[in-house]
Every structure is written in C-alpha cells, then in structure tokens.
Amino acid sequence: MTPRDDSDANDGRDDGRDDGRWSDLDRPPLNATALRRALVRDGGFWTAVELVSSTGSTNSDLVALAADGKAEEGAVLVAEEQNAGRGRLDRQWTAPARSGLFFSVLLKPAEVPVERWGWLPLLAGVATATALSRTADVDTALKWPNDLLLTVGGEERKVGGILAERAGNDGVVIGMGINVTLREDELPVPTATSLALAGSPVTDRDPLLRAVLRSLERWYVDWRSAGGDPAASRLQETYAAGCATLGRTVRAELPGDRSLVGEAVAVDGDGRLVLATGEGVQQPIGAGDIVHLRAEGEK
C-alpha cells in the first residue's frame, strides 16, 4: 500500500533534524516501524500499516487507494495530522499535530450479507471503547451510533468519533479520531475532551493505537465468522451494555429537517436505535443525529 511512511528513515526517532516532529515534547511522533512489527505478522489480519505526517483525510486517502487497487483488506493508514478530517454529517474534525490518533482501516467482509454491514461502525465503537477502557484506564461509553464518550467533571464529553464509508463494491473504510493530549484551550467545542483531560495515566499513542487495532481485529474477525450476525457474535449485546444513549430521553434530528423525541429503549438487529415516543409508538431510527436530553431536575 502506498504512500510510504515518510518517517521510516529514522524509525520515528529524532535524528537531529529540525523538522517539527519534536516541536512539542509532550507529543512525540508515532514509531511506524514498531507499529508494523507489532501488528503486521504472518497469518494476522493487519496487512499494512502506513504513517504520514499530514494529510487531508485518511478516509479519503484510503478509499482512493482501495479504488486504485493499491490497498487490500487489513490496510491501516495513520496520520500525525489531518487538515480536512471529517466526522458524521460532514462535520469537520481538526486537532493539533500528534495530539490524537487519526487513522483509517480497510475492511472487506465478503462473507457477510451487505445488509449487515451497517453494524461495522458500531463494531468499531465497541472495539475502541473496550480498548480504551482497558489500556487508558478510563470509563468509555458509546453514544449511538458511534461517538465515544468520557465523563469529565460530571459532564459527558466526546473523546472520539467513527466514520464509515464504502470503498467500491466490496469494501468499507472505517475512520477514527481519538483525542489523546488535547488541552482545554485546544478543544474544538466545549463538549469535547481528551484522554489527558479525563485523567488517563496513559497518553502514549503507540500502545493506545496497538490496543485499539488488536481489539478491532478480534471483534471484526468474530463478527465476520458469524456471518455478521450481531447476536451470535455478541456484538448487539455488548454494544447495548456500553451504550449511554439507552434508557435516556433523546431528540433524534432526522433527514429532511425533522425531529423526534422519545426514550431510547433498544438497539435492534439492524443496528437501529429504537425510540419509544409519547404516542406509545416504537420507532426505529437508522440515520440521524442524537441529542441526549437532560431529565427534569438534572443539572
């Protein structure tokens, strides 16, 4: 897979050149060679790990590489900085260089019916939340469909997000952004946070990235082996257990400038959020922006 890592020559270590990669000593560069050594192995799932210093969007780049036949399943593209990163609903995702993890992976679940591919961003959420809770020692929750939340100062804040895009007829690119060392004055919005601000004792991005990718490999391989069945793979059960949206009154902002308020009561077999409305109707939501509403008397 191309492009090649532009830091290979010094294996991610300082070679005395003033290239800006060590401009913030609290944010050392990732070590591409060490990541490949840990993740790319014979018989393993990850087939390539490439690191670039800066790009517009790792998702756009990997989708293009897949379209050109230059990336195969298990390819990982990591950027130290994105200047045109995208979240859901075409929102921009920006952060200082080396302040987080910005990467995309290429999946080709040929054994899974296409109608079950909608579970992939939720699967990525489960895998990432599991890895962060274990490795970064933070209690990570999921906001449907694929936001990662941490509680800081009694408030739920977003620490990361996931974006899925089709790559041709047989692939899906999953992109992730996770705030690791963002400081308060660097947050893009007041509702964001970072692992550092949440008090995580681990802000070294190398072990964090390895943990997330290993967790993603395990969940994806199990889900694929089960033919994408969310129940047999325990994906549906695990997602529901970690979903902060369930049991809450929420407002779903839907396509066409519509909205719907109700209690989030379930995630169904298609990965849709089911809302119980005041009219006693259970309405599945397949796409939309979810706002967690405060209960009466809640600060």
Buried (B, 14 or more C-beta within 10 A) or exposed (E): BEEEBBBEEBEBBEEEEEBEBBEEEEBBBBBBBBBBEBBBEEEEBBBBBBBBBEBEBBBBBBBBBBEEEBBBBBBBBBBBBBEEBBBBEEEEBEBEBBBBBBBBBBBBBEEBEEEBBBBBBBBBBBBBBBBBBEBBEBEBBBBBBBBBBBBBEEEBBBBBBBBBBEBEEEBBBBBBBBBBBBEEEBBBEEEBBBBBBBEBEBBEBBBBBBBBBBBBBBBBEBBBEBEBBBEEBBBBEBBBEBBBBBEBBBBBBBEEEEEBEBBBBBBBEEBBBBBBEEEEEEBEBEEBBBBBEEEEEEE
